[in-house]
């Protein structure tokens, strides 16, 4: 085999690029793609971020759930909107094999963000209300929806982090509108905020935003819509 320095450098790395490695079980040589390595790191939560817990959403019920799963007590739930979630069940151990119960208990009364690992726009923002033991190794989580977009997808990985907004940090305000193409908004952010509009079908749409003052603005759409406006 030629010296490694004799091979040309190549960037960027692509999903199907390959490395040669050794099977730890029998010592055989095999190759791995960049995508396979990324999938392994994501699945096992090997890249750690403090205060972040990673779970796989599954449609299994309690009898078939595994360590690192989040699910509904009776199973099912693929496509459930984040806005419709009021309770779910989790393993006391997340995908990185860390026991997270004490940290979850500490977060009761705080806000949390549940986000899809590879799709940042699919998320739910909640107040964590309750954490109660369902059976050995699994807990019921009770939440109140604050905002978000999208829905749960079977076998996707989701991260759960603390996500509070208070007077010392950046605030978010939500305005609901119904069947109109012009929305007049008054807010308390005391600035020209960023604006995100989500319809009742959970689609992001765009309108013409006119800032009138640091506390008022108008959004004009091409057609009448209904949904929520997120100001940040």
C-alpha positions in Angstrom: 0.0 0.0 0.0 1.3 3.5 -0.8 2.2 5.9 1.9 -0.8 7.9 3.1 1.0 11.2 2.3 1.1 10.1 -1.4 -2.6 10.4 -1.7 -4.2 13.8 -2.7 -6.1 15.7 -0.1 -9.8 15.9 -0.9 -12.5 18.3 0.4 -15.3 18.4 1.1 -16.1 15.0 2.6 -19.2 13.4 0.9 -21.7 11.0 2.5 -20.4 8.1 0.4 -16.7 8.7 1.0 -15.1 5.6 2.6 -12.6 4.7 5.3 -10.9 1.4 6.0 -11.2 0.0 9.5 -11.0 -3.1 11.6 -13.9 -5.1 13.0 -13.5 -5.1 16.8 -15.2 -8.5 17.1 -13.1 -10.7 14.8 -10.3 -8.4 13.5 -11.4 -8.4 9.9 -10.9 -5.4 7.7 -13.9 -3.6 6.4 -14.9 -0.1 5.1 -17.2 2.5 6.4 -18.9 5.4 4.7 -19.0 8.9 6.1 -22.8 8.6 6.4 -22.5 5.3 8.3 -20.1 6.9 10.8 -22.4 9.9 11.2 -25.4 7.7 11.8 -23.5 5.7 14.5 -22.5 8.9 16.3 -26.0 10.3 16.2 -27.7 7.0 17.1 -25.4 6.5 20.1 -25.3 10.2 21.0 -21.5 9.9 21.2 -20.9 13.7 20.7 -22.0 15.1 24.0 -23.4 18.6 24.6 -24.0 19.5 28.3 -27.6 19.5 29.3 -28.7 17.7 26.1 -30.6 14.4 26.2 -31.2 12.4 23.1 -34.1 9.9 22.6 -35.5 7.9 19.7 -39.2 8.3 19.1 -40.9 4.9 18.6 -44.4 3.7 18.0 -43.8 0.8 20.4 -45.9 0.5 23.5 -44.5 0.1 27.0 -44.2 -3.7 26.6 -41.9 -3.3 23.6 -40.0 -0.1 24.5 -36.2 0.0 24.9 -33.6 2.0 26.7 -33.3 5.4 25.1 -36.9 5.5 23.7 -39.6 8.1 24.0 -43.1 7.0 23.1 -46.8 7.2 24.0 -48.0 4.8 26.7 -50.3 3.0 24.3 -47.9 3.0 21.4 -48.5 4.6 18.0 -48.3 8.4 17.4 -46.4 8.7 14.2 -47.3 12.1 12.8 -48.6 13.5 16.1 -48.3 17.3 16.0 -46.1 18.9 18.6 -48.9 21.2 19.6 -51.1 18.2 20.5 -48.6 16.6 22.9 -49.6 16.8 26.6 -47.9 13.7 27.9 -45.4 11.1 26.7 -43.2 8.4 28.2 -39.4 8.2 28.3 -36.7 5.8 29.4 -34.8 6.9 32.5 -31.7 6.4 30.4 -31.2 8.3 27.1 -29.4 7.1 23.9 -26.0 7.9 25.3 -26.6 5.4 28.2 -26.8 8.3 30.7 -29.3 8.2 33.5 -31.2 11.5 33.2 -33.9 11.2 35.9 -32.3 13.6 38.3 -31.7 16.2 35.7 -35.3 15.9 34.5 -36.6 16.3 38.0 -34.5 19.5 38.3 -36.1 20.9 35.2 -39.7 20.6 36.5 -41.3 24.0 36.2 -38.9 25.1 33.5 -39.3 25.2 29.8 -37.9 22.5 27.5 -37.4 22.2 23.8 -37.9 18.9 22.0 -36.2 19.1 18.5 -35.7 16.6 15.7 -31.9 16.0 15.4 -31.7 16.5 11.6 -34.5 18.9 11.0 -34.3 22.0 13.2 -37.7 23.4 12.1 -39.5 20.4 13.6 -39.7 21.2 17.3 -42.0 21.7 20.3 -41.5 24.2 23.1 -43.1 23.2 26.4 -43.3 23.8 30.1 -42.2 20.6 31.9 -45.1 20.2 34.4 -44.7 16.7 35.9 -42.4 13.7 36.0 -43.9 10.5 37.5 -42.7 6.9 37.6 -44.6 4.7 35.2 -42.7 1.5 35.9 -39.1 0.6 36.6 -36.9 2.4 34.1 -39.7 4.6 32.5 -41.3 7.9 33.4 -44.4 9.8 32.4 -43.7 13.3 31.3 -46.5 16.0 31.5 -46.0 19.1 29.5 -47.8 22.3 28.4 -47.3 23.4 24.8 -45.9 26.9 24.3 -45.0 26.9 20.6 -43.4 25.0 17.8 -43.8 23.5 14.4 -44.1 20.0 12.8 -44.8 16.6 14.1 -43.1 13.4 15.5 -41.7 10.9 13.1 -41.2 7.2 13.9 -37.5 6.2 14.6 -36.2 9.8 14.4 -33.8 11.1 17.1 -34.9 14.0 19.2 -32.9 16.1 21.6 -34.4 17.5 24.8 -32.8 20.6 26.3 -33.8 23.3 28.8 -35.1 26.3 26.9 -36.2 29.1 29.2 -36.9 32.7 28.1 -37.0 35.4 30.8 -36.4 39.1 31.4 -32.6 38.6 31.2 -32.7 36.8 27.8 -34.3 37.0 24.4 -38.1 36.9 24.6 -40.6 35.3 22.2 -44.1 36.5 21.7 -46.9 34.6 19.8 -49.8 36.3 18.1 -52.7 34.2 16.7 -54.6 35.4 13.6 -57.6 34.0 11.7 -58.7 34.2 8.1 -57.1 37.5 7.1 -54.5 38.8 4.8 -53.5 41.8 6.9 -52.4 41.4 10.6 -51.7 44.4 12.8 -49.4 43.3 15.7 -48.6 45.1 19.0 -45.9 43.5 21.1 -43.7 44.3 24.1 -40.3 43.4 22.8 -39.2 47.0 22.4 -37.3 46.3 19.2 -37.8 45.4 15.5 -38.2 41.7 16.0 -37.6 38.8 13.6 -41.0 37.4 12.4 -41.9 33.8 11.6 -45.4 32.9 10.4 -46.8 29.4 10.7 -50.2 28.4 9.4 -52.7 26.1 11.1 -51.4 23.4 8.7 -47.9 23.9 10.2 -46.5 25.5 7.1 -44.2 28.5 7.2 -45.4 31.3 5.0 -44.0 34.7 4.2 -45.7 38.1 4.1 -44.6 41.7 3.7 -43.6 43.0 7.1 -43.8 46.7 7.8 -42.3 47.9 11.1 -44.3 50.9 12.3 -42.6 51.4 15.6 -40.5 49.2 18.0 -43.7 47.9 19.4 -46.0 47.7 16.4 -45.9 46.1 12.9 -48.1 45.0 10.1 -47.9 41.8 8.1 -49.6 41.6 4.7 -50.1 38.3 2.9 -51.1 37.6 -0.7 -54.1 35.5 0.4 -56.1 35.2 3.6 -54.5 32.8 6.1 -54.9 31.6 9.7 -52.2 30.6 12.1 -49.6 32.0 14.5 -46.9 34.7 14.3 -43.7 34.2 16.3 -41.9 37.3 17.3 -38.3 37.1 18.6 
